[in-house]
Amino acid sequence: MTDHPDFTHEDRTALIDTVKRFAREAIAPNVSAWDEAGEFPRTLYPQAAELGLLGLGYPEALGGTPAPWSVRNAMSQTLARFGGSGGLMASLFSHNIGLPPVLAHGTPELQGEIIPPVLRGEQIAALGITESGGGSDVAALRTTARRDGDDFVIDGEKVFITSGMRCDWITLAVRTDLNSKGASGISMIAVPCHLPGISRTRLHKMGWLCSDTAHLRFDGVRVPARYLLGEEGKGFRIIMGNFNGERLAMSAMALGFAEACFDEALSWAQQRQTFGAALVEHQVIRHKLMDMQMRIRSTQAWVDELGARADAGDTGPDWVAGVCLLKNHATQTMQFCADAAVQTLGGMGYMRGTVSERVYREVKVMMIGGGAEEIMKELAARQLGLG
């Protein structure tokens, strides 16, 4: 997101130790109960903020800690591996898809109003792109923002919005040129969610049970024009750039969840006795574990490579294509490892409360959110000049 100082090996090690402890003590023991409740306590936001996790990658002047992608990816991977809940991570870190457009394109005054309270865990930020008539097809969006004096008047709907039920800010994609079609005429606006005319409906999902997901409606919502991000009509490029960071972060998360499944499968295989021997002593189980490791290690290498390239400023078309393909590879690794772990655990793998069962249900949203597999392949092909 921003320039950053070099992290020493000691700094990185200390951060990862902090994340691992937070995941094991504050998250993992409670996730099943939070899934049943359909939400996690809002007090978790300031807890994560106190440890510096919410502000990782943001400027110090706004309350953050500048950090390279390699460190941010390691944080995401570790929290996924030892926390074991994509729903929690999606909501706890929804600001990481909601705030980057504010940071990159908002005025200094707007940045100062929105970003610090979110990084302190006092407010929640979300991103509003998807509509019922078009998900990955951003250019088809129909939510409008009509200029009326010093305000924009917003009408329309957004669906599948993470943190949509309790967000205080939403970075919203709208069509400001009401006569335009396609990618032209789209803008981004930061919308305070307390404004009259905004209604929210909770959605119920297969996975990510403790993450609130909402259908939002905007009925004549008046937003001061100063909340416009960047130039009017130039929002499509902002959205596309924001997707790259989201997809890289999701890849690191998917890798962590694959590792969580491997950890649980290995532990079970070492303890479970069948036919007079531990499961791990059976060749078929050992080979299944090695198939998981093969995919985990290839994903790790790719995450590290693309993170290092991003830190070096190498984010051209080839890098964008790589991120798209990595997201597919990482989520397929997650899918394979979740399936293999559930199979290894047998009946226990089908029971609520195991990490593998939760990840098994969550993998599909990881393969769809941030850009479906099919869209990722097509976008990668076009970035490489193949279409």
Number of C-alpha atoms within 10 A of each C-alpha: 20 15 12 16 9 10 14 9 9 9 12 17 13 12 18 19 14 18 25 19 15 18 20 17 13 15 20 17 13 13 23 19 13 18 21 12 12 16 18 23 9 14 10 15 22 18 16 20 19 14 14 19 24 25 27 23 22 24 18 13 9 20 20 20 19 21 22 22 26 20 20 19 22 22 25 24 27 25 28 26 26 23 28 28 29 26 26 24 18 21 27 23 22 22 26 24 23 22 27 23 24 24 21 15 18 23 16 11 10 17 17 16 12 22 25 20 15 23 28 22 21 14 19 26 32 28 25 26 24 23 23 12 13 15 20 18 15 19 16 17 25 22 21 22 26 17 16 12 9 11 17 22 20 26 20 19 23 26 23 22 25 26 25 30 20 18 21 19 25 23 25 24 27 26 31 26 17 14 8 12 14 13 18 17 19 31 26 30 28 28 22 18 19 11 13 13 14 18 16 18 14 16 14 14 15 10 19 27 25 25 26 26 26 21 21 21 19 20 15 17 20 21 22 18 16 15 20 24 24 18 12 15 18 17 27 21 14 19 19 11 14 20 18 19 20 19 23 25 25 25 32 31 31 32 32 28 38 35 26 27 30 26 18 20 27 20 13 19 22 14 12 15 13 12 7 7 12 14 21 23 13 13 10 12 18 15 12 19 21 13 15 23 17 12 19 24 14 14 25 16 11 19 25 16 15 21 26 15 15 19 18 11 9 14 17 12 14 14 20 25 21 22 27 27 21 22 32 24 22 30 27 22 28 34 24 19 30 31 19 23 30 24 17 25 22 12 9 15 23 15 14 13 15 17 27 32 20 29 29 24 16 23 24 17 17 26 24 17 16 24 21 18 20 12 15 25 17 16 19 21 16 13 18 15 10 9 9
